[in-house]
Amino acid sequence: MRKFDWTKGALALTAGSVLAIGAGNVAADDWEDSDSFDVEVEVWEAVEVTIDNEPSLDDQYVQGQEEDHSFDASVSGEGGENVQVTYESTGFDGTGVSLTTPEDFTDSLPDEDDLDAGGELTVEVDENADTGEHEGSVSITADYTAF
């Protein structure tokens, strides 16, 4: 019968325990967890342009005629913010018909009411304007990012 050496046995037992603990630590380092949450975002228009009353244009114009027509428009948004309001007419290039819109302007939006963006639209027909129907449009733009 062979004699058991307790010193070597204890050393082997200790080394085995260290390996087992070390292997446990390695597994814990590679373990990960995650969690999540929902995000809701409500996006609003910073400014809104509304044409309240379009101009009453005549059905027919003759060469050399000029007429003014009023229209109502408004700009609403966060009170106190500055906005740049611009007018643009398109569609009449080269026809001899022209539209004159109000001057562009910059103003602060009021806290309670809307900003008035209406004005006068002038239709001017040149003496040598092309006859026939001509179509165009006027757009009103309010930009608060211009500042």
LUMMI-693566 format. One record per residue (C-alpha): residue in three letters; x, y, z. Coordinates in steps of 0.001 Angstrom, whole numbers, plus 500000, padded with zeros to 6 digits. Layout:
N
alaXYZ;...
This chain:
147
met500000500000500000;arg501194503381499112;lys501363506153501564;phe499318509290500802;asp501252512559500983;trp498931515184502459;thr501202518059501386;lys500948517198497717;gly497221516515498063;ala496575519869499742;leu498606521666497069;ala496648519923494309;leu493364520782496044;thr494357524464496390;ala495473524722492748;gly492188523187491615;ser490210525709493670;val492159528665492193;leu491539527384488654;ala487834526959489365;ile487538530477490829;gly489541531979487944;ala487333530287485382;gly484278531738487124;asn485696535245486902;val486373534894483172;ala482782533846482549;ala481482536836484543;asp483612539286482490;asp481985538132479216;trp478405538317480490;glu476341541389479490;asp472857542766480070;ser470729545421478397;asp467534547341478978;ser465610549887476890;phe463115552711477147;asp460603554320474757;val460974557855473411;glu458015559912472187;val458586563179470338;glu455810565493469241;val456890567788466393;trp455077571067465875;glu455284573543463053;ala457383576453464283;val455406578902462161;glu452309578545460044;val451155580737457161;thr447431580914456485;ile445778582719453566;asp442543583924455090;asn441093585725452070;glu442419585462448505;pro442278588543446280;ser439196588950444080;leu440773589101440638;asp438884590130437550;asp438111587410435022;gln439427589437432105;tyr442057592106431654;val442926594200428616;gln446357595271427464;gly447586598261429457;gln445303597568432444;glu446543597757436052;glu444529596885439155;asp445144596459442864;his443522593679444831;ser443808593132448576;phe444250589807450328;asp444416588691453948;ala447033586328455310;ser448450585613458737;val451479584006460352;ser451181582213463676;gly453724580564465914;glu455668580920469146;gly455187584451470492;gly458278586617470590;glu460093584756467803;asn461346586785464855;val460143585762461411;gln461066586891457938;val458039587010455629;thr458678586871451883;tyr456352586997448876;glu457032585407445504;ser454998585384442310;thr455651582819439583;gly454227581787436242;phe453976585008434257;asp457511585294432873;gly457575586444429254;thr453809586952428966;gly453640590702429539;val451604590142432715;ser453256590916436037;leu452239590726439662;thr453562593063442321;thr453369591707445852;pro453818593509449163;glu457366594212450349;asp459090591421452292;phe459393592208455995;thr460792590999459303;asp458807591178462532;ser458294589458465889;leu455340587143466330;pro452906588551468892;asp452223586573472074;glu448451586451471693;asp447456587171468082;asp448700586214464638;leu450993588436462597;asp449245590165459671;ala450873589135456366;gly448215590369453965;gly448451593316451625;glu447916594537448092;leu448514592499444963;thr448900594563441805;val448134592966438437;glu449788594844435596;val449159593965431947;asp451688595416429490;glu450549597211426329;asn452008594354424247;ala451026591453426531;asp450309588086424971;thr446587587475424621;gly445071584334426089;glu444870582786429535;his447890583039431804;glu448242581262435122;gly450586581908437982;ser450767581802441734;val451802583857444734;ser453463582193447684;ile453966583613451161;thr456817582176453201;ala457559582796456884;asp461024581762458017;tyr462036581911461672;thr465399580211461035;ala466744583288459239;phe468045584653462565;
